[in-house]
Amino acid sequence: MSESAQMPPLPDHLSVDPRSPHHVPAIFEHDIGVRFNGKDRNDVEEYCISEGWIKVPAGRALDRKGQPLLIKLKGKVEVFYK
């Protein structure tokens, strides 16, 4: 119980990319999980709980900057600490 009291609250919108304004480094010091439409997902790059979407890589395709191309999937998003 004392560990969860020290963990920062999970934001509504979070991104793995450090260049994003929605990146919060303190969150990534702990393991977080994302459940999308009832299934645990390990490949989520960005999520928004209030709008109900996640962004995941689209296969092995890369954009011109070498970053993976992301697709947006809409559904029920739940985020939790592991």
N, C-alpha and C positions, 0 to 999 in steps of 0.2 A: 504494500500500500504506500509506503514512503517513497518508492521509486516513481509512482505515477504522480505524486504531488510535485516532484521536481521536474517533470516533463512539461515542456511548453504546450499550450493548447494547440490543437491542429487547426490550421487556417482553412477558410472556405475554398481558397484557390491557391494551389501550390504547384511549382515547377521544379524539375530536377536540374534544368539548365541554369548554371550560375550567372549567365548574362541576362536572364529574365528578371523583370521587376517583382515577380511572384516567387522568387527563390528565397527561402529562409534557411540559412545554414544551421541554425540551432536545432531545427526539426530533424535534420539528417544525421545528427549525432546518435539518434535512436532508430531502431528498426520500426518502420511503419508498414502497414498493409493496406491494400485497396481491394474492396469487394465491389465488383461491378455486376449488376443484375444477379446477385446471389453467388457468383463465382469469384474466388480469389485470383487476382491478376498480379503478375510479377513484372510485367513489361510496361507499366504506366509511366509516361514521361511527364505528364501534366494532368491535373484534374480540377474540376470545379463542382462542388457539392450542390450549391444553390441552383446552378443552371443545368445540372445533371449530365455532365459529359466528362470523358477522359480522352487523352491523346496518346496513341500508341504508335510505334514504328510500323511503317508499311513495307514489310518484307526487308530486303537488303538494300533498297534504293536509297541513294544519298542526294542531297541537294547540292548546289554549286559551291557551298562552303564546307562540304564534307560532313554535314550533320544528317542524321537519318530523316527521311520524309515521314511526317506524322499524319495519321488520319484521326478524325474526331468521331468517337462513338457516343451515342446518346442513350441514357438509361439511368437506373438508380445507382448512385455512388455512395459507398460507405467507406470511411477511413478510420483506422484504428492503430494503436500501438501494439506491436507483437510482444 
